[in-house]
Amino acid sequence: MNGNPDLLIGGAWAHAADGGLREIVNPADGTVVATVDEATPDDARSAVAAARAAFDDGAWVATPVAERAALLVRIADLLERDKEELAHLETVDTGKTLVESRIDIDDVISVFRYYASLVVGQADRLIDVGDPAVLSRVVREPIGVCVLIAPWNYPLLQMSWKVAPALAAGCTMVVKPSEVTPLSTIAFARSAQEAGVPAGVLNLVQGSGAVLGAALTDTPDVDFISFTGGLATGKTIARVAAEHVTKVAVELGGKNPHIVFADADWASSVDQVLTGVFLHSGQVCSAGTRLIVEESIADDFVAELARRAELIRVGPGLDPASETGPLVSEAHRAKVEAYVELGISEGAKLVTGGVRPSDPALAAGSFFLPTIFDNCDRSMRIVREETFGPILTVERFSTEAEAIRLGNDTEYGLAAGVRTADPARGERMVRALRHGTVWLNDFGYYTAAAEWGGFKKSGNGRELGPTGLAEYQEIKHIWHNTAPKPAEWFKSV
Ligand code: TXE
C-alpha cells in the first residue's frame, strides 16, 4: 500500500477500494517517481455520488458568490506558495522543461484569479415586459455535478481551465487527471482542501480512463462532462453522454497550419515556426505542425528551419540547459516513430531528425529529435492526422487563395497562424481561416480572458473567457408578478 492516500472522495482521502496502485514514470530517464492509488470503478461511482450529494444538499450552491470568489483567490495564493513544487512535479511527470512548467503554473494561478473576478461581476439580466408589476429576470445557476477529465500534456493547466469556472459557478465535481500524469492534480486537490473547498465539492479519482470511463460518464447523476484529450475518446464520451442527454464539452486537439507569406518578418517567423511545433516536443493541441509557406521563399526558409532545429538542445526537463524534453512515454514515442516511418513511406522528404538522439546519456528517456518533412501534401496522413510529436510537415503555396484553401483543408479547427507584413492581407486571412484561435504575426499565445476551443473536429464548447464560465451555468428565466390578478382569459368561466 502506498503512503498517503491519493483519492479524494466526499472530503476524505482514500486508497483504492482494491488496494490497486500505479507507478508514475519520469519519461526523461524511465525512473519511477511515485506510486499512486489507482481508483476502481466503484471508487469512481462513490466520487460521483459524493459530488451529487454535495450539490443536492444545497449549501455550496447557496454560498454567496463573493465567498466562492474568495475561495478561488485562496486557492491561487496557495498555488503561488507551492509553485516551485508543482512545477517540479509537472516536469518529472510530463518531461517538459522546468521553464515550461513554471509558465504553466503561473497560468493556472491566473485562471483562478480571473474567474474569481469574473464571477463577482456577473449580474442578472432584467427584462422590461411592459408591466411594471412584473419582475422578469434571467439568472445563472450552477449546472450541477461535473466530471472533468484532463490529458497528460498540460495536466494541471488543462484541469484548471475546468475546475476554476466550475467552482466559481457553484458546481460540484469529480476530477480525473490522466493516469500518466496525476501528480500535480493530486497536489492541487490537497491545496483546494487547505483553501477550504467543502467536503464533496471537489472529488478526485485517478486511474485508467478505459476502466473508469463508464462509471464517470454513463450515469444520470452527472450534469456536465468537460473533456480534453484525443478524438477517439472524445467521441466515445459524447456517445455515452447522449444516452443521458448529459451536456458535454470536448477539446480534441488539432492539426494546426502556420502560414508564412514571403513578406513576413524572417527572424520572428523562423523562431515562432520552431517554437510553435517543437515546444514540449510537439505534444501541444495547438502545435503548429503544418508549415504552409510561400513558394518563393520555401527552400531558403526550410533550410534555415532545419539548421536551427538541429541546434535545439533536447534533454531532461530538470536540466536548465535543455530547451525541450522527452515525449511523455515510451508508448507515445512508438506512436510518433510510426508516423515518421509512415511519412517516409508516403514519399515526404525527411530534411532533419526522424530519429532518437544519439547521446547515450539520453538513452533511458523517451526522447525524439525535432523532425522536418518537406514536399508534403494533403494526401499524406502525416499532414492530416495529429502526430502529437516533434514533426513539422511543409506544404507550399503561390496565391493567397491557395493558402486559405490549404489552411482550412483539415478536419480539425483548433488554431492557425498567419505571418505577413501586409495588414490588410493579414485581416483577410484571419477572417477566412476556420479555426478557434488565429494568431497574426505571433504564435501560441493565449490569455485567461479570451475563449479557447475548436471548430469542426477539434471539439465543441469553449474554455476560458466568459464563455468558459457560462459552460458551467444553467440559464433560468424568473417571472415574478408582484400584483397577481385574474388572467381573464376564459371569460365564460
Ligand atoms: O488520450 P485520451 P491519449 C491526442 C493526441 C494523442 C491522442 C491519444 O493525438 O496522441 O490524443 O492520447 C481519459 N472515458 N491528445 O490516448 O485517451 C484518459 O484517462 C473517460 C490531444 O493519451 O483521450 C485521460 O484522462 N475518460 C489532447 C483523458 O481521457 C477516458 C491531449 C485523455 O486521454 C476514457 C492529449 C473513457 N472511455 C492527447 N478513455 C489535446 N486535446 O490537447 C480515456 N480517458
Boltz pocket constraint, residues with backbone or C-beta under 6 A from the ligand:
constraints:
  - pocket:
      binder: B
      contacts: [[A, 149], [A, 150], [A, 151], [A, 152], [A, 153], [A, 176], [A, 177], [A, 178], [A, 179], [A, 207], [A, 208], [A, 209], [A, 210], [A, 212], [A, 213], [A, 214], [A, 216], [A, 217], [A, 228], [A, 229], [A, 230], [A, 231], [A, 233], [A, 234], [A, 236], [A, 237], [A, 251], [A, 252], [A, 253], [A, 254], [A, 284], [A, 285], [A, 386], [A, 387], [A, 388]]
      max_distance: 6.0
